[in-house]
Amino acid sequence: MHLGDDVKEYKDFSDEIILTLIKDGNILCDKCLKPMRRHSCYTREIKEIKMQQLEDGNQVEGQPEEWKIKYTMVWCKPCKCWHALIPDFMLRCKHYSGNEIEGVIIDSASSRIGDIDTEASQSTVRRWIDQIGNRITRAISILKYVYMEAKRAISELLIRADSVYEELEQILEKAPTSVMYSGNKLGLANIWLGRHGRDAYI
């Protein structure tokens, strides 16, 4: 879910947002779609590139910063299972933020791996391109099915994409209903999948 554009916003506002959503019954289990309760939390270490402000007002990427952030765990009584509330700027089992990984995926469509501007190693970049690319392909298939169920089937003739990321962007633009703002497209796809009870997250 969208709990801030970056780590700083998440640390400042996520607790308040989560408590309000739980109180209003708006955090639903992605299996049975029933309201969940707060259970516990755990800490994750992540890396995020800090943007540096130049004198002319432009921003450039600086060095990666390591942060510790808290993930809230919620409990679904009917399913007898726990879920972690992961901010949309993070991806499953990744130490770099989703914003950084998304930038690499976008750049990989037009640049060689060695020319991509990232602090991650080339082997990590290759793994991201392969693994996240496969997850995006799976998410696209599921989203097309979700749209079809909502009677908003997408014509393949309308999709003009040179990469799976571009296809995902175009699919999300044709969503049958609006979804809460997300800081990046991978996060927005995950919000969509979660809202419709799919656990095949990117």
C-alpha positions in Angstrom: 0.0 0.0 0.0 1.1 3.6 -0.4 2.6 4.7 2.9 4.9 7.4 1.6 7.0 8.1 -1.5 10.3 7.2 0.2 11.8 6.0 3.4 11.7 9.3 5.2 8.0 9.8 4.4 7.3 6.2 5.5 9.1 6.7 8.8 7.3 9.9 9.5 3.7 9.0 8.5 3.2 5.2 8.1 2.1 4.4 11.7 -0.6 7.1 11.7 -1.9 6.0 8.3 -1.9 2.3 9.3 -3.7 2.9 12.6 -6.4 4.9 10.8 -6.9 2.2 8.1 -7.1 -0.6 10.6 -9.6 1.4 12.7 -11.8 2.0 9.7 -11.6 -1.6 8.6 -9.8 -0.8 5.3 -6.9 -3.2 5.6 -8.2 -6.4 4.1 -6.7 -9.9 3.9 -5.6 -10.7 0.4 -7.0 -14.2 0.7 -10.5 -13.7 2.1 -10.8 -9.9 1.8 -12.0 -9.5 5.4 -10.7 -6.7 7.8 -7.5 -7.5 9.7 -6.1 -6.4 13.1 -2.6 -5.1 14.0 -0.5 -7.9 15.4 3.2 -7.0 15.6 6.1 -5.6 13.7 9.6 -6.4 12.5 12.6 -4.4 11.2 14.2 -4.4 7.7 17.4 -2.9 6.5 17.1 -1.3 3.1 19.2 0.8 0.7 17.8 3.8 -1.0 19.6 6.4 -3.2 19.5 9.8 -1.7 18.8 12.6 -4.2 21.1 15.7 -3.9 19.9 19.2 -4.6 22.2 21.2 -6.9 22.5 25.0 -6.8 20.5 25.3 -10.1 17.6 23.5 -8.5 18.1 20.2 -10.3 18.5 16.9 -8.5 21.1 14.2 -9.0 21.6 10.8 -7.4 23.9 10.6 -4.5 25.3 7.7 -2.6 22.9 4.9 -1.3 21.9 5.3 2.3 21.1 2.4 4.6 18.0 2.7 6.6 16.2 0.6 9.2 12.4 0.6 8.7 9.6 -1.1 10.6 7.1 -3.3 8.8 3.7 -3.8 10.5 2.3 -7.3 10.7 -1.5 -7.7 10.7 -3.6 -10.8 11.7 -6.5 -12.3 9.8 -8.7 -14.3 12.2 -10.8 -16.2 9.6 -7.7 -17.3 7.7 -5.5 -17.7 10.8 -2.6 -16.1 9.0 -0.4 -13.0 9.2 0.4 -10.5 6.5 3.1 -7.8 6.4 2.1 -4.4 5.3 4.9 -3.5 2.8 5.1 0.0 1.4 4.7 0.3 -2.3 8.3 1.6 -2.8 9.6 -1.7 -1.6 9.6 -5.1 -3.4 9.5 -8.5 -1.8 12.8 -9.8 -0.4 14.9 -6.9 -1.8 17.4 -4.8 0.1 17.3 -1.9 -2.4 14.1 0.1 -2.6 11.6 -0.5 -5.4 12.3 3.0 -6.7 16.0 2.1 -7.4 15.1 -1.3 -8.9 12.4 0.3 -11.1 15.0 2.8 -12.4 17.3 0.0 -13.4 14.5 -1.9 -15.2 13.6 1.2 -17.2 17.3 1.9 -18.1 17.9 -1.7 -19.1 15.5 -1.3 -22.1 18.0 1.2 -23.7 21.3 0.7 -22.0 23.9 -2.1 -21.6 24.1 -3.5 -18.0 27.5 -1.9 -17.5 26.2 1.5 -18.4 23.2 1.6 -16.0 23.7 4.2 -13.3 23.3 2.2 -10.0 25.3 1.3 -7.0 24.2 -2.3 -7.3 26.6 -4.8 -8.7 26.2 -6.0 -12.3 25.3 -9.5 -11.1 22.5 -8.0 -9.0 21.3 -5.9 -11.9 21.2 -9.0 -14.1 19.2 -10.8 -11.4 16.7 -7.9 -11.1 16.2 -7.7 -14.9 15.5 -11.4 -15.1 13.5 -11.9 -11.9 11.5 -8.7 -11.9 10.9 -9.0 -15.6 9.3 -12.4 -15.0 7.2 -11.0 -12.1 6.0 -8.1 -14.3 5.0 -10.6 -17.1 3.0 -12.6 -14.6 1.4 -9.4 -13.1 0.4 -8.2 -16.6 -1.4 -11.5 -17.3 -3.3 -11.3 -14.0 -4.2 -7.6 -14.4 -5.6 -8.3 -17.9 -7.8 -11.1 -16.3 -8.9 -8.7 -13.5 -9.8 -6.1 -16.1 -11.8 -8.7 -18.1 -13.7 -9.6 -14.9 -14.5 -5.9 -14.5 -15.8 -5.9 -18.1 -12.9 -3.7 -19.3 -11.0 -6.2 -21.4 -7.9 -4.7 -23.0 -7.4 -5.1 -26.8 -3.9 -6.3 -27.5 -3.9 -4.1 -30.6 -3.8 -1.0 -28.3 -0.6 -2.1 -26.6 2.5 -0.7 -28.2 5.5 -1.6 -26.0 9.2 -2.4 -26.5 9.6 -3.9 -23.0 7.5 -5.6 -20.3 7.8 -2.4 -18.2 6.3 -0.3 -21.0 3.5 -2.9 -21.4 2.8 -2.7 -17.6 2.7 1.1 -17.8 0.1 0.9 -20.6 -2.0 -1.7 -18.8 -2.1 0.4 -15.6 -3.2 3.4 -17.6 -6.3 1.5 -18.7 -7.3 0.4 -15.2 -11.1 0.1 -14.9 -11.2 2.0 -11.6 -8.8 4.4 -9.9 -6.3 3.1 -7.3 -4.7 5.1 -4.6 -1.6 7.0 -5.7 1.7 5.1 -5.8 5.2 6.4 -6.1 6.1 4.0 -8.9 4.5 1.7 -11.4 5.8 -1.6 -9.8 4.2 -0.4 -6.5 1.0 0.6 -8.2 0.7 -2.9 -9.9 1.2 -4.5 -6.4 -1.5 -2.3 -4.9 -3.9 -3.4 -7.8 -3.0 -7.1 -7.3 -3.5 -6.9 -3.5 -6.9 -5.1 -3.9 -8.2 -7.8 -6.0 -7.0 -10.7 -3.8 -4.1 -11.7 -5.9 -0.9 -12.6 -4.0 1.4 -12.7 -7.1 3.3 -9.5 -6.2 6.1 -8.1 -8.3 
